[in-house]
């Protein structure tokens, strides 16, 4: 635990007004949630973290920016929080713009945050997991939402407003798990799938996980790609003007962009999508493994490109859009099949 007092943390924040919360917290040896907690009473209000209350509040804010990230990728979408489907294990927000898969068990701490910026006051509702890492953030876009914001603050503020937060130990990422002795079963059951959601259950049944299964499955199910294939893929999606579904997530939330990619902008190690309504920020230097994956479904093969970091954590997934009247899957398959392969030793 840190020896810094809330006063020390606020002073450090004041001394580095432009540094991102995540970066400042790491510099101070804190979690991001602890950094925000130190500002309770000074622009932050501790709030109920359950998505039932959080999404209800977000729905009253009008157009907002939804942000979900992991260590290597940030996914930002502008839209309305609507069409919420609650659930004890998994909940959903389902709109064309904001499309979320929420895992309530990881929504443990929440804060309504007011930050002074040059343009005025930036308001955000930020949710963190038990370890104090951000799982989802909601940024308000208009000063006109002051009344709904204040009403939400009354409705979801916690009775105790503490400036110090005790967090759990951060759970290490699960290492890739394979079992070559069950390879025949994996391939046989993979070929029989009728829905992509069956894959994780299959891997778990065989005591494997996603990346572990990819590493041994071989053709025609997976193909290893070099990290540079990510830029080639994004550029091809942009140039061919097709629509994709791009997933970025963490243990508590998965956020999905459905649509085209129009503007790519490289900035140092970051590859960025800078489109109206959708921004993506990818640390390309974090990408250690890339796989082209094909899973059978009742609606035809689901083809994806999936990137992982050096610890085996999933960074993002991209699929071709397969909606009626907006089927980009044939063009997407052509893009994926044209990506360069990485030479790896096949499992016999």
C-alpha positions in Angstrom: 0.0 0.0 0.0 1.1 3.6 -0.6 2.2 5.9 2.2 0.7 8.9 0.3 -2.1 10.7 2.0 -5.1 12.0 0.1 -3.6 15.5 0.4 -0.3 14.2 -1.1 -2.2 12.7 -4.0 -4.2 15.8 -4.7 -0.9 17.9 -4.6 0.7 15.5 -7.1 -2.4 15.8 -9.3 -2.2 19.6 -9.2 1.5 19.5 -10.1 0.8 17.3 -13.2 -2.5 18.7 -14.5 -2.1 17.3 -18.0 -0.9 13.8 -17.2 -3.5 11.1 -17.7 -4.9 9.6 -14.6 -3.7 6.1 -15.5 -0.1 7.3 -16.0 -0.1 9.5 -12.9 -1.4 6.7 -10.7 1.3 4.4 -12.0 4.0 7.0 -11.4 2.7 7.4 -7.8 2.5 3.7 -7.1 -1.3 3.8 -6.9 -4.2 2.4 -8.8 -6.4 4.7 -10.8 -9.3 4.2 -8.5 -7.2 5.3 -5.5 -6.1 8.4 -7.3 -9.7 9.3 -8.0 -10.8 8.4 -4.4 -8.3 10.9 -3.0 -10.4 13.6 -4.7 -13.7 12.7 -3.0 -15.0 16.1 -1.8 -12.7 17.8 -4.3 -14.5 17.1 -7.5 -15.3 13.4 -7.1 -18.2 11.7 -5.5 -18.2 8.0 -4.6 -21.2 6.3 -6.2 -22.9 3.0 -6.5 -21.0 0.8 -8.9 -23.6 -1.7 -10.0 -24.4 -1.4 -13.7 -28.2 -1.3 -13.1 -27.8 2.1 -11.4 -24.8 3.3 -13.5 -26.5 2.7 -16.8 -29.8 4.2 -15.6 -27.9 7.3 -14.7 -26.0 7.3 -18.0 -29.2 7.1 -19.9 -30.3 10.4 -18.5 -27.2 12.2 -19.7 -28.0 12.3 -23.4 -25.2 11.9 -25.9 -22.0 10.7 -24.1 -18.7 9.2 -24.9 -18.3 5.6 -23.8 -14.7 4.4 -23.1 -13.5 0.9 -22.5 -9.9 0.0 -22.5 -7.3 -2.6 -21.5 -3.5 -2.1 -21.1 -2.9 -1.9 -24.8 -6.0 -0.5 -26.5 -8.6 2.2 -25.9 -12.0 2.1 -27.5 -14.2 5.3 -27.6 -17.7 5.6 -28.9 -20.2 8.5 -29.0 -23.9 7.7 -28.5 -26.8 7.2 -26.2 -27.0 4.6 -23.4 -30.2 2.8 -24.2 -31.7 -0.7 -24.6 -30.2 -2.0 -21.4 -30.5 -5.7 -20.6 -29.7 -6.5 -17.0 -28.2 -9.8 -15.8 -26.4 -11.1 -12.7 -23.6 -12.6 -14.7 -23.7 -10.6 -17.9 -25.6 -7.4 -18.9 -25.8 -5.6 -22.2 -26.3 -2.1 -23.7 -27.5 -2.7 -27.3 -27.6 0.3 -29.6 -26.0 1.0 -33.0 -23.5 3.3 -31.5 -22.9 2.1 -27.9 -22.8 -1.7 -27.8 -21.5 -3.2 -24.5 -21.2 -6.6 -22.8 -21.0 -5.9 -19.1 -19.9 -8.3 -16.3 -21.3 -6.9 -13.1 -19.1 -9.0 -10.8 -16.2 -6.8 -11.8 -18.0 -3.4 -11.3 -16.8 -2.7 -7.7 -16.1 1.0 -7.3 -17.6 4.0 -9.1 -17.0 7.8 -9.0 -18.8 10.8 -10.5 -15.9 13.1 -11.4 -15.8 16.8 -12.2 -12.5 18.0 -13.7 -11.7 21.6 -14.6 -10.4 22.0 -18.1 -9.8 24.9 -20.4 -13.2 24.6 -22.0 -15.0 24.5 -18.6 -16.0 21.4 -16.6 -15.6 17.8 -17.8 -18.0 15.4 -16.1 -17.4 11.6 -16.1 -18.8 8.5 -14.4 -15.9 6.1 -13.9 -16.2 2.4 -12.9 -13.3 0.3 -11.5 -12.8 -3.3 -10.6 -11.7 -4.7 -7.2 -8.0 -4.0 -8.0 -8.8 -0.4 -8.8 -8.3 -0.7 -12.6 -10.8 1.1 -14.8 -13.4 -1.2 -16.5 -15.6 1.5 -18.1 -15.9 5.3 -18.3 -18.8 7.6 -19.4 -17.9 11.1 -20.4 -20.6 13.7 -20.7 -20.4 15.9 -23.8 -22.6 18.9 -23.1 -22.8 21.5 -20.3 -26.6 21.3 -20.7 -26.7 18.1 -18.7 -26.0 19.7 -15.4 -29.5 19.0 -14.0 -29.5 15.2 -14.9 -25.9 15.0 -13.5 -26.9 16.6 -10.2 -30.0 14.4 -10.0 -27.9 11.3 -10.7 -25.4 12.3 -8.0 -28.2 12.4 -5.4 -29.6 9.1 -6.6 -26.3 7.0 -6.7 -24.0 8.7 -4.2 -22.8 6.4 -1.5 -23.7 7.3 2.1 -20.0 7.2 3.1 -17.7 9.4 1.1 -14.2 8.1 1.8 -11.0 9.6 0.4 -9.0 6.4 0.9 -9.7 3.2 -0.9 -8.5 -0.3 -0.2 -8.1 -2.4 -3.3 -7.6 -6.1 -3.8 -4.4 -7.5 -5.3 -4.4 -7.4 -9.1 -5.1 -10.8 -10.5 -2.3 -12.0 -12.9 -3.3 -12.8 -16.4 -4.1 -16.4 -17.2 -1.2 -18.0 -19.0 -2.0 -19.7 -22.3 -3.1 -23.3 -21.7 -2.8 -26.0 -24.3 -3.2 -29.8 -24.2 -1.7 -31.4 -27.3 -3.0 -34.7 -26.1 -6.5 -33.4 -26.7 -5.8 -31.9 -30.1 -7.9 -34.4 -32.0 -10.9 -33.7 -29.7 -10.4 -29.9 -30.0 -10.4 -30.1 -33.8 -13.3 -32.4 -34.0 -15.5 -30.3 -31.6 -14.4 -27.1 -33.2 -15.6 -28.3 -36.6 -19.0 -29.1 -35.1 -19.6 -25.6 -33.5 -22.7 -23.7 -34.6 -22.1 -20.5 -32.7 -18.9 -18.6 -31.8 -19.9 -18.4 -28.1 -19.5 -22.2 -27.9 -15.7 -21.9 -28.4 -14.8 -20.7 -24.9 -16.9 -23.5 -23.4 -15.2 -26.0 -25.6 -11.7 -24.7 -24.6 -12.7 -24.8 -20.9 -14.0 -28.3 -21.1 -10.7 -29.4 -22.5 -8.8 -27.5 -19.8 -7.5 -25.0 -22.3 -8.1 -21.3 -22.9 -8.4 -19.1 -26.0 -4.8 -18.5 -26.9 -3.7 -22.0 -25.8 -6.2 -23.6 -28.2 -5.1 -21.3 -31.0 -1.5 -22.2 -30.6 -2.2 -25.9 -31.3 -5.3 -26.0 -33.5 -3.6 -25.4 -36.8 -5.2 -25.2 -40.3 -8.0 -24.8 -41.3 -9.0 -23.3 -37.9 -6.2 -20.7 -37.3 -3.3 -19.1 -39.0 -0.5 -17.2 -37.2 0.2 -13.7 -38.5 3.0 -11.3 -37.8 2.2 -8.2 -35.7 2.6 -6.0 -38.7 -0.5 -7.7 -40.2 -2.6 -5.4 -37.9 -1.7 -2.3 -39.9 -2.2 -4.1 -43.2 -5.6 -5.3 -42.0 -6.8 -1.8 -40.8 -5.6 -0.1 -44.0 -7.4 -2.7 -46.1 -10.7 -2.2 -44.2 -10.3 1.5 -44.7 -9.4 1.3 -48.3 -12.2 -1.1 -49.3 -14.7 0.8 -47.2 -16.2 -2.3 -45.6 -17.9 -2.5 -42.2 -16.5 -4.6 -39.3 -17.2 -5.3 -35.7 -14.2 -4.4 -33.5 -14.2 -5.6 -29.9 -12.0 -4.2 -27.1 -12.5 -5.3 -23.5 -11.3 -6.2 -20.0 -12.6 -8.4 -17.3 -15.5 -6.1 -16.6 -16.6 -4.8 -20.0 -16.4 -5.4 -23.7 -17.1 -2.5 -26.1 -18.0 -3.1 -29.8 -17.7 -0.7 -32.8 -19.9 -1.7 -35.7 -19.2 0.1 -38.9 -16.4 1.4 -41.2 -12.9 2.6 -40.4 -12.1 5.8 -42.3 -9.2 7.6 -40.8 -5.9 6.0 -39.6 -3.2 8.1 -37.9 0.1 6.7 -36.7 1.6 8.6 -33.7 4.7 6.9 -32.4 3.9 3.5 -31.0 0.1 4.3 -31.3 -2.0 3.3 -34.2 -5.2 5.4 -34.1 -8.6 5.4 -35.7 -9.8 9.0 -35.6 -13.4 8.9 -37.0 -16.5 10.9 -36.1 -18.2 8.9 -33.3 -15.4 6.3 -33.0 -11.8 6.5 -31.9 -9.4 3.7 -31.3 -5.9 3.9 -29.8 -3.7 0.8 -30.1 -0.2 0.3 -28.7 1.2 -1.6 -31.7 4.4 -2.3 -29.7 2.3 -4.3 -27.2 1.1 -6.8 -29.9 3.0 -10.0 -29.5 0.8 -12.6 -31.3 -1.8 -12.2 -34.0 -4.1 -15.0 -35.2 -6.6 -15.3 -38.1 -9.3 -17.5 -36.7 -12.3 -19.2 -38.4 -15.2 -20.7 -36.4 -18.2 -22.4 -38.0 -21.7 -21.0 -37.2 -25.2 -21.6 -38.5 -24.9 -18.4 -40.6 -21.6 -19.4 -42.1 -18.0 -19.1 -41.0 -17.0 -16.4 -38.5 -13.6 -15.1 -39.5 -11.7 -12.9 -37.1 -8.3 -11.3 -36.6 -7.2 -11.3 -32.9 -4.3 -9.7 -31.2 -2.6 -10.7 -27.9 0.1 -9.1 -25.8 3.2 -10.8 -24.5 1.4 -12.0 -21.4 -1.3 -13.8 -23.5 -4.0 -11.2 -22.8 -6.5 -10.5 -25.6 -6.1 -6.9 -26.9 -8.8 -6.8 -29.5 -10.8 -8.8 -32.1 -12.1 -7.8 -35.5 -14.9 -9.6 -37.4 -16.6 -8.9 -40.7 -20.1 -7.5 -40.3 -22.8 -10.0 -41.3 -26.1 -8.1 -40.9 -28.8 -8.6 -43.5 -28.3 -6.0 -46.2 -24.9 -5.1 -44.8 -22.8 -8.2 -45.3 -19.1 -7.4 -45.4 -18.1 -11.0 -44.7 -17.0 -12.0 -48.2 -14.8 -8.9 -48.6 -13.5 -9.3 -45.0 -12.5 -12.9 -45.8 -10.6 -11.7 -48.8 -8.7 -9.2 -46.6 -7.9 -11.8 -44.0 -6.8 -14.5 -46.5 -4.4 -11.9 -48.1 -2.6 -11.1 -44.8 0.9 -12.5 -44.6 1.4 -15.7 -42.6 3.9 -16.2 -39.8 5.9 -19.3 -40.1 5.3 -21.5 -37.1 6.0 -25.1 -36.4 2.8 -27.1 -36.9 1.6 -29.5 -34.2 1.4 -33.0 -35.5 
